[in-house]
C-alpha cells in the first residue's frame, strides 16, 4: 500500500478470517469470493417469492439465504470485521434456525417458543463474536452440527412413509459436506491460487451452499406442510 494512495478499506478494522484469494487494493478486494456471494441472494429472492405462502419456515430460510449473501458480499468486498459480523449474523440466522427447528420437532415445542428461541440464539451468538471476535465460525459449526445431527436422529425415529421426505434432507446434507470439503481445501491453502480472482474454492462453496440451503428449505416446508405442485422443488 502506498501511504499517499490508501486502499478503500484501510481505515476499517480488518476481519479475523482470510481465505485463499488475495485481497486487492480495491472496493472489491476479493472479486471471486464477493461476486459468488450473489448466489445466496438470487436463490433466496426466488424462494422468498415462491414460498411467500405456506409455512413461515420457508420465508425464514429464504431470508437467511439472502442475509448470508449480503453479509458475505460485504465481508469479501471489504475484508473488514464489520463485514465479517454481518456475514456471520446471516450464518447464525441459518444455524440457529436449523437447531431450533430440530429441537421444536423433537420436543413438540410451540411456534411461539421456536420464535423466541430463534431470536435469542441469533442475538446471543452475535453478541459473543463482538466480545471474542474469532468465535464466529466455531459457534456456527457447533450449532449446525447439533441441529443437523438432531435432524438425522429424528429421521431414524419416523415411520417409513415419513422417511421419504428426508431424501431431500440427506441429499442436501451430502452437498453440504462436499462444499465444506472444498471450503477446507481453500482456507487451509491445500488447493489454492491466491492470484485466481475468477473461480476459487470458496466461491464454489458459496454456490453449492446456496443450493444446499434452498434444498433444506424445501425439506422443512415438506416437514411442516405437504408441498403442492406449484412449489419450487
Secondary structure, DSSP 4 states (H G I P E B T S, - for coil): -BTTB--TTTTSPBPS---SSPPPSSSSSSHHHHHTTHHHHHHHHHHHHHTSSS-HHHHHHHHHHHHHHHHHHHHHHH-BHHHHHHHHHHHHHHHHHHHHHHHHHHHT--HHHHHHHHHHHHHHHHHHHHHSTTHHHHHHHHHHHHHHHHHHHHHHHS-HHHHTTHHHHHHHHHHHHHHHHHHHHHHTTSS--TT--SS-HHHHHHHHHHHHHHHHHHHHHHHHSPPPTTS--
